[in-house]
Amino acid sequence: MELERLLAHAVGGEGAGGVGQRGQAEGHGVSPDRRTKRGPRLPVEVGGALSRVNRSGLPSGRAGPHRGDVSLSPIGAFARAHDPDRFLCALFAPAEAREAIFALIALNHELARAREAATNPLAAMIRLQWWRDAVEEVRAGRPARRHEVAGPLAAVIAQGGLEPDDLIALADAREAEAEEEGLATEEAFVAWLRGTAGGWSAVAGRALGASAEEAEVLRGLGAAYGLAGVLRSIAAHAGQGRCLLPADRLARAGLNAEAVIGAPDAPAVLDLRREMAAEGLTALARARRDVPRGLVAAALPAVLARRDLARLARGGALPQGRGVGDRLVVMLAGLRGRV
């Protein structure tokens, strides 16, 4: 089955299991009184970011109209340092939910680096289990682990900002990255995208009050961002001795994981990247994007996905970091409240 059809099905949110559907079936979702009814009001931090973007491409630390210092919490600073894309998106979450989104960004970073930081697949699985145990201990009422992410995450969980089952599902989805044989099929590849990058968007949406259906729409949009990230990172993954592209798709292109790792800039690899990016872009263009304004922070990564996939589909080179254009498009989409 072609990636375009698989991803279009996923982005459309039809029939896919996961966070959103479990919440609907088991009454595990956010209660209606937690839903954000209004659109995101422009926080002081975003006002400063719009009026002044510093050389690193991150929002300025000074407030716009009030000229006062805006101090990020430690977990917010961690999110900004390790995932500036999602950090910028998180600034458009309502102020009362922003710390939860920052904690979710930080956890996602720790889960994503489990395989990268490990010397072997077993060590990666141990790292993932460490995070599952950390979440379960908070659920059981035990003290938070002494860790720069585990501590703030525990506080958010204890306050009801994030659901433990949702976080454990994010860790479970990362197990596919620890498999030595890699992702065998496009179906497995898309399931992995939906569980990881897509799972992040779904869980972020639930923290903002998304319904089950809305969380599944967000999951698909997040999966598109994940696809763009994988295609952007082929060379970086090769440098780590990894290839996250599906084996069946590689085989159809006359490739295998070893060939990609050995020569990530080979013409056949670049052709496959263009092809997959074009399919993802088509799927994203057909996707549902009708999420309420109050959930826009969870949907904004799709704005960057659209730009990245378009560049890759044209065969263009991607900059190492985000340019001003990328950041401004995210900010404008956040202010409009739609993607």
MARVEX-289360 format. One line per 4 residues: number of its first residue (from 1); for each residue x, y negated, z of C-alpha. Coordinates in steps of 0.1 Angstrom, whole numbers. Layout:
N
NUM) X,Y,Z ~ ...
//
This chain:
339
1) 0,0,0 ~ 14,-34,-9 ~ 25,-58,18 ~ 2,-85,4
5) -29,-63,9 ~ -17,-51,43 ~ -9,-85,56 ~ -40,-100,41
9) -60,-74,60 ~ -41,-82,91 ~ -43,-120,88 ~ -80,-117,82
13) -83,-101,116 ~ -105,-72,104 ~ -106,-40,124 ~ -72,-45,141
17) -67,-33,177 ~ -48,-52,203 ~ -51,-80,228 ~ -82,-97,214
21) -103,-66,209 ~ -94,-50,242 ~ -104,-82,259 ~ -138,-81,242
25) -145,-45,249 ~ -134,-45,285 ~ -145,-79,296 ~ -108,-87,301
29) -109,-120,282 ~ -108,-155,295 ~ -141,-166,310 ~ -160,-193,291
33) -154,-218,318 ~ -116,-216,310 ~ -121,-223,273 ~ -107,-256,261
37) -136,-274,245 ~ -119,-306,234 ~ -90,-310,210 ~ -56,-314,224
41) -51,-349,237 ~ -18,-365,228 ~ 5,-359,258 ~ 32,-383,268
45) 58,-359,257 ~ 44,-356,222 ~ 40,-394,220 ~ 77,-396,226
49) 85,-369,201 ~ 65,-387,174 ~ 81,-420,180 ~ 116,-407,185
53) 131,-374,173 ~ 167,-369,185 ~ 195,-357,164 ~ 191,-321,175
57) 156,-321,160 ~ 139,-317,194 ~ 115,-341,210 ~ 130,-369,229
61) 130,-367,267 ~ 116,-402,271 ~ 80,-411,270 ~ 66,-432,243
65) 43,-460,255 ~ 53,-457,292 ~ 90,-457,288 ~ 93,-433,317
69) 115,-403,319 ~ 96,-371,311 ~ 113,-342,329 ~ 107,-307,316
73) 104,-278,341 ~ 132,-253,341 ~ 111,-229,321 ~ 101,-256,297
77) 138,-265,291 ~ 145,-228,286 ~ 118,-225,260 ~ 131,-257,242
81) 167,-243,241 ~ 159,-208,229 ~ 128,-212,207 ~ 124,-248,195
85) 98,-238,169 ~ 73,-225,195 ~ 83,-252,220 ~ 72,-279,196
89) 40,-261,190 ~ 34,-257,228 ~ 35,-295,233 ~ 0,-295,216
93) -14,-273,243 ~ -35,-289,270 ~ -12,-301,298 ~ -28,-277,323
97) -19,-247,301 ~ 15,-258,289 ~ 36,-241,316 ~ 20,-208,308
101) 29,-212,271 ~ 64,-221,281 ~ 67,-190,302 ~ 53,-169,273
105) 79,-184,250 ~ 106,-175,274 ~ 94,-139,279 ~ 92,-135,242
109) 128,-146,238 ~ 139,-121,264 ~ 120,-93,248 ~ 132,-102,213
113) 168,-101,224 ~ 165,-67,241 ~ 179,-48,212 ~ 202,-75,200
117) 219,-77,235 ~ 220,-40,240 ~ 249,-18,228 ~ 225,11,220
121) 188,19,216 ~ 186,34,251 ~ 199,3,267 ~ 173,-17,247
125) 146,5,261 ~ 159,0,296 ~ 158,-38,291 ~ 122,-36,279
129) 112,-14,309 ~ 128,-40,332 ~ 103,-65,320 ~ 74,-42,322
133) 84,-34,358 ~ 88,-71,366 ~ 52,-78,354 ~ 37,-48,372
137) 54,-59,404 ~ 37,-93,402 ~ 4,-76,396 ~ 9,-55,427
141) 16,-86,447 ~ 53,-81,452 ~ 78,-110,452 ~ 91,-121,418
145) 125,-109,406 ~ 154,-133,409 ~ 157,-143,373 ~ 154,-176,355
149) 124,-164,334 ~ 109,-137,357 ~ 104,-162,385 ~ 84,-188,366
153) 66,-161,347 ~ 55,-145,380 ~ 41,-178,391 ~ 20,-182,360
157) 7,-146,363 ~ -2,-152,399 ~ -21,-183,390 ~ -41,-164,363
161) -25,-182,334 ~ -13,-150,317 ~ -27,-114,319 ~ -2,-87,328
165) -16,-62,303 ~ -11,-87,275 ~ 25,-91,285 ~ 32,-54,287
169) 17,-50,252 ~ 43,-75,240 ~ 71,-54,255 ~ 56,-22,240
173) 56,-37,205 ~ 93,-43,208 ~ 101,-6,211 ~ 100,-2,173
177) 131,-23,171 ~ 150,2,193 ~ 143,31,169 ~ 175,42,152
181) 157,51,120 ~ 140,17,118 ~ 106,9,104 ~ 97,37,80
185) 67,22,62 ~ 50,-11,54 ~ 21,0,76 ~ 46,3,105
189) 62,-30,96 ~ 29,-49,96 ~ 19,-33,129 ~ 52,-44,144
193) 47,-79,131 ~ 12,-80,145 ~ 24,-67,179 ~ 54,-90,183
197) 51,-124,166 ~ 14,-119,161 ~ 10,-107,197 ~ 26,-139,209
201) 1,-160,191 ~ -28,-139,203 ~ -16,-140,240 ~ -10,-177,237
205) -45,-182,224 ~ -59,-162,252 ~ -41,-184,277 ~ -58,-214,260
209) -92,-197,262 ~ -95,-179,229 ~ -123,-154,224 ~ -115,-119,212
213) -123,-128,175 ~ -102,-160,177 ~ -73,-141,193 ~ -73,-117,163
217) -73,-146,138 ~ -43,-160,158 ~ -26,-126,157 ~ -27,-126,119
221) -13,-161,117 ~ 14,-152,141 ~ 23,-121,120 ~ 29,-144,90
225) 53,-164,111 ~ 70,-131,121 ~ 73,-121,84 ~ 89,-154,76
229) 113,-150,105 ~ 124,-115,94 ~ 130,-127,58 ~ 149,-157,70
233) 171,-135,92 ~ 181,-107,68 ~ 217,-118,68 ~ 218,-125,106
237) 204,-90,113 ~ 229,-75,89 ~ 257,-91,109 ~ 243,-73,140
241) 242,-40,120 ~ 204,-41,118 ~ 178,-41,91 ~ 141,-46,100
245) 127,-43,65 ~ 105,-12,59 ~ 123,18,45 ~ 97,27,19
249) 97,-9,5 ~ 135,-8,4 ~ 134,25,-15 ~ 111,12,-41
253) 137,-16,-47 ~ 165,10,-50 ~ 179,0,-16 ~ 183,14,19
257) 191,-1,53 ~ 228,6,49 ~ 229,-13,16 ~ 212,-43,31
261) 235,-44,61 ~ 265,-40,38 ~ 255,-67,13 ~ 226,-89,25
265) 231,-114,-3 ~ 231,-89,-31 ~ 208,-97,-60 ~ 185,-68,-53
269) 181,-79,-17 ~ 174,-114,-26 ~ 149,-103,-52 ~ 131,-82,-26
273) 130,-111,-2 ~ 115,-133,-29 ~ 89,-107,-36 ~ 79,-101,0
277) 78,-138,7 ~ 55,-144,-23 ~ 31,-116,-10 ~ 31,-130,25
281) 24,-165,11 ~ -5,-152,-9 ~ -19,-134,22 ~ -15,-165,43
285) -33,-186,17 ~ -63,-163,20 ~ -62,-161,57 ~ -88,-173,82
289) -75,-205,99 ~ -108,-216,116 ~ -96,-218,151 ~ -109,-244,175
293) -88,-275,181 ~ -81,-264,216 ~ -62,-234,203 ~ -41,-252,178
297) -8,-248,197 ~ -11,-210,192 ~ -18,-214,155 ~ 9,-240,146
301) 37,-214,139 ~ 17,-206,108 ~ 25,-241,95 ~ 62,-233,96
305) 55,-198,81 ~ 38,-214,51 ~ 68,-237,45 ~ 94,-209,50
309) 76,-184,28 ~ 72,-209,0 ~ 109,-217,1 ~ 119,-181,1
313) 94,-172,-27 ~ 111,-198,-48 ~ 145,-183,-41 ~ 155,-215,-23
317) 181,-217,5 ~ 168,-223,40 ~ 186,-247,63 ~ 201,-233,95
321) 179,-255,116 ~ 146,-273,112 ~ 146,-305,92 ~ 126,-336,100
325) 100,-326,74 ~ 92,-293,91 ~ 88,-310,125 ~ 66,-338,112
329) 43,-313,94 ~ 39,-294,127 ~ 32,-326,146 ~ 6,-338,120
333) -11,-305,121 ~ -12,-305,159 ~ -27,-340,159 ~ -53,-330,134
337) -61,-299,154 ~ -60,-276,124 ~ -36,-255,103
//
